[in-house]
Amino acid sequence: MHSLSAYTLKVHDNLLDGPRGERYHELDSIRTNDMLEFIFAFLETLKAEMHDDKDAKKTIQVVEVEKKGRSVYGWLEYGEYGLAGSIVDIKSKKKTHDKKHDETDVRSLYFNFCIPNKSKTGITLLHTAGNKGVKSFFHKEFGNYFNKMVGLNVQMPPLAHESSVKEWLDKSDVKEIRLGRYVLTDQGADIADNLGVERAELILKPKRGMGFGNIKGLRDKVDGTNRSYVEMLSDYSTDVKAVVESGGRKKVLSLRNGEPIAAIDIDEDNVTMVNGSPNPESLHKYAQDIMKEFIRKVAK
């Protein structure tokens, strides 16, 4: 499964005037420095040389990075190594390659950073493939790079923590609910086994003339119980999703108990998929549309 996770970028500085909790820099002028330039320079270093984290046994190398306007975007290759294994062709069911312990299994991941002019909040969209993502890496390594250059720390909380975005997401009307990795009943499981089903997805749609309400309603405790609909649905599915519509396009949002919006799914509704992976141009266009929508909510 592919998804985009959204985070904010902020820089707090105790030397600024004003209430302590509001001392944030405009990101294009942090002690005369522009954060966008540091992001681009950092990514260029990863393009020039692969980053090899020998302790975590992970590799990261940027293969494409472009700076346009107030955005920096591109693709990187994320890999993991340390365990020997085999590569098997599922069609022939034959081994095609012996994977050595020092060979890395690489995934291509998209990134997009936007630092609006005169804004104290930047936004980053990071692509995750399955459970492979680079948020922790970027926050740690770019944070160290930026701190050495400027002497300040970069904050990177989930975008859904922003009050304006949280309010917008909570009020978004839910068009359908998707339960990924749905737990089949005993009889259904038997049929699935016979058919060779790897996992099931159940799609819930409201009755004609009715609706599911908004995401906040799905998260709130149901009257007479101490549980929300998301919690109840999680008994049957490990991946509860809400499909909402905004800006004329559908967005599939993953919901997790006690967490903000976890991810925006990348699927055929919005992005051209080729052999299970997003087409680069199509994904970039979708990410740009999402970025514009989020920037309108938080740029200030």
Secondary structure, 3 states (H helix, E strand, C coil): CEEEEEEEEEEECCCCCCCHHHCECCCCCECCECHHHHHHHHHHHHHHCCEEECCCCEEEEEEEEEEECCEEEEEEEEEECCCCEEEEECCCCEEEEEECCCCCEEEEEEEEEECCCCCCCEEEEEEEECCECCHHHHHHHHHHHHHHHHCCCEECCEHHHCHHHHHHHHHCEEEEEEEEEECCCHHHHHHHHHHCCCCCCEEECCCCCCCCCEHHHHHCECCCCCCEHHHHHCCCEEEEEEEEEECCEEEEEEECCCCCCCEEEECCCCCCEECCEECHHHHHHHHHHHHHHHHHHHCC
